[in-house]
Amino acid sequence: MTFEALPRRSAMRRAYRFPVVSVSALAAVVLAAAPHSAQAQRPAPALAAHDSARIDWERGNYVDALTRWEWLLSSGSASEVLKDIALTTGEWHPAREVSEDGRTPRWSPDGSLLAYTTSLSGSAETRVVRADGNEFREIARYAGSQPVFSASGATLYTVRVRETEATRLAQGELERAADVTARRRASAGLALAQRQASQLIARNMSNGRERVVALPEGLVPLSLAQSASGGVHVVVSAPNSPQDTKLMRVDSGQPRMLSSEGEGLVVSPSSAPGVTAWMVGRATRSFGAPGELEAAGPSLVVMRDDGSRTVRAAASYAISADGSTLTWVASEGGATVVRVAGLGNDTASVVVLRSGMPVQAPALSPDGSWLAFQGMPREDWEVFVWNESQTEPRRLTREIQHDLFPRFISDGRLLAVIGEARHRRSYLYDLDTGARERLFHNDLVRTVAPEYEWEVSPNGSRVAIVSERDGDTITPERALYVTDFSVTVPPEALIARVRQQLETETELRARGEAMFAPIAPQVREMVADVSKDRIYHYADTLHGYGSKYIGTPGNLKAIEYLTARLRSFGYEPELQWFEPGPNMRTANVIARLQGTQNAELVYVISSHFDSVRDGPGADDNSSGTTALLEVARVLSTRPQPATIEFAFFTGEEAGLLGSREYVRRAVADGKRIVGALNNDMLGFRNDQRLDNTIRYSNDGLRDLQHAAAFLFTGLITYDARYYKSTDAHAYYEAYGDIVGGIGSYPILGNPHYHRSHDVLETIDQQLVAEVAKTSAASLMLMASSPSRLPNVTVTRSRRSVDVSWSPAAEASITGYEVAYGPPDNPFAKTVTVTEPRVSLTDAATNAEVRVRAVSSGGTRGWDWQRATDR
């Protein structure tokens, strides 16, 4: 089958653009903020102007920085700083989107084809694209997942799950599951049914014909890996025993068993010309590379094509692409030892490192001349490199966050990633100079782009990356991109990027000023009362309780302390006691600030106060708790039109127990929660910037919190559409799209996360204070503004588009703003009305309509309610 060129995503799923200011007014704002514009003064030398722009960027003064760069680029003075501007604002090597959803990308041996798995059609499907220059043209689609090409590229292997009565029943059970326990049980049942229905499929790439590979009776395929000797390596097991696996090689002949009976769990098979290797032992969850095993008892099996094999005690290993060199990591005499040996014959191994630090994820350059691995000299992983010219490994990275999974692009160039699983970022390293540059970005100032998979092409010219480049971690899709190292961003494209970022950032700031204008003096007065010293004393007390996991003494002490502090602020806290397990009691602590006008409408701000069992949780989440205490204190004498509840949740680390209990009671009591902020992990400081991430479901709250940060605090904010597996999830499930909040720079970067060394001295209390200011300012505007309007309906008559909605719930509403336009310009036209209805006579077909209320105090709804004319 042949398909047309892949469709391009028309735009990112989120955007800041909004017609608050006219083009002429926007230009005036830009010029006013441009001290280095050509109109303002004589041009400065390029390097000096660039240096000033970089300082502004680091401070979060994005308009000033971008204005300077726009001038530099437009004046032709930026040639010597072009790359640095590109890397600061986004990508140097532009990424090409291959698919809106793609997992497990795999290159063909010659790099001309890229196969990946997608679920866009509703079930797992393998798609194959051909690389023609920098374009990718889809050439085939097949049912199945985990694509792997044979060594010649002539055959593509996949795992296909047949639809059976058992899989249909198991899928139905999962869809009907009503709670977390039932979903886990149903998910396990579906996984078993799918394993039982799995087949190994081989497809001829020249004619598309497929065959089902007959495996020995009772065995099913679990995972695939390329075989340098032809065919494919297949990890197999009995359907009911996925932890008891074996390794087979499959080609045109009969499948051949490679592993021996009783070796244990087989993981991480790989091969090179003349050799195949794999690990056997017991599986473990670790921060290392996928497939790593426990230190006690694992072994490395190395098999040559003549059938001879060597077994070594090892925890991890790597083989060079040319088959010349082997490296492995083992525990010897209580120390971690990294060894390198030739594979051409039985050469003696060289000890590269003998150390007490943990080591994982070794990698070899294609010719075996360079070795890289991740080691942990203190609390975080760093990347080390070595070759024969060195007496000992050289430390390549010094980032406070984890540096992970090194892999070679070429013999002198390395790719590695930074961060934790929910937000990793890829970087390139020059091994000779140690220079580092960001590889992948989304060319947006504020939205983070989590990365999950990286697949380097065989010749190192390209890398396929799986990422949520639009920052949306809620939808199930993860897009697939390809970066070509031979392509760099042209100057004209970089100018366009900088201008777009400048326009977007200027609009965001102008809109934020307009949003907060009615209450700005009161907000400034309030944030001036936030005290870093008070926050530290809260944190010091909570830290002294040690672990605050449910069932520990520290959990009960924290409940007592929070209750006492809230009472000292003038609240009468509610303790929501419940029993999450036998002989175990814990409680949420809730304080309520009664609204002055719309008391029945409730805004909630929450943080969980419990920690993991083995640590005090200074960042996760005493930082959120102490910020919440300070917000409750400074607002205690400043009641707002709507009611505000301060919710200190318990049991988050045990499965979001406290937030679900709070929401359960709120729903049962008929509580009208119309907006929610949830803060989690605020205090870890990666560098000199006071920065953190807005984690939201609601676009209006996202922009409101950005504005609160840059108007009233020193906080620099990023954003990601993100709430799953956090306490915010409970709000979303019960009350819908009303969620914002701040946490985890950016998303998750703290190497102390869920560790015993998540201690007080790792926390920047000024950062916590800036988040407290941002949160309190956000709450003041939310509780002073109309909430989202319910029940917006759009109907088309012969002469107009008729829009109606339920009246706003707040008192003192003076009218409603209605914006409408085509999907690519939804704010093309606006109209203001006093009644909850309007007839639009000039609305185009398929117009998007947005409505929000306006209060007598001048505040406008913090988010638009949307509807579409269909």
Secondary structure, 3 states (H helix, E strand, C coil): CCCCECCCCCCCCCCCCCCCCCHHHHHHHHHHCCCCCCCCCCCCCHHHHHHHHHHHHHCCCHHHHHHHHHHHHHHCCCHHHHHHHHHHHCCCCCEEEEECCCEEEEECCCCCEEEEEECCCCCCEEEEEEEECCEEEEEEEEECEEEEECCCCCEEEEEEECCCHHHHHHHHHHHHCCCHHHHHHHHHHHHHHHHHCEEEEEEECCCCCEEEECCCCCCEEEEEEECCCCCEEEEEECCCCCCCEEEEEECCCCCEECCCCCCCEEEEEEEECCEEEEEEECECCCCCCCCCECCCCCEEEEEECCCCEEEEECCEEEECCCCCEEEEEEEECCEEEEEEEECCCCCCCEEEEEECCCEEEEEECCCCCCEEEEECCCCCCEEEEECCCCCCCEECCCCCCCEEEEEEEECCEEEEEEEECCEEEEEEEECCCCCEEECCCCCCCCECCCEEEEEECCCCCEEEEEECCCCECCCCCCEEEEEECCCCCCHHHHHHHHHHHHHHHHHHHHHHHHHHHHHHHHHHHHHCCCCHHHHHHHHHHHHCCCCCCCCCHHHHHHHHHHHHHHHHCCCCCEEEEEEEECCEEEEEEEEEECCCCEEEEEEEEEEECCCCCCCCCHHHHHHHHHHHHHHHHHHCCCCCCEEEEEEEECCCCCCCHHHHHHHHHHHHCCCEEEEEEECCCCCECCCCCCEEEEEECCHHHHHHHHHHHHHHCCCEEEEEECCCCCCHHHHHHHHCCCEECECCCCCCCCCCCCCCCCCHHHECHHHHHHHHHHHHHHHHHHHHCCCCCCCCEEEECCCCEEEECCCCCCCCEEEEEEEEECCCCCCCEEEEECCCEEEECCCCCCCEEEEEEEECCCCECCCCEEEECC
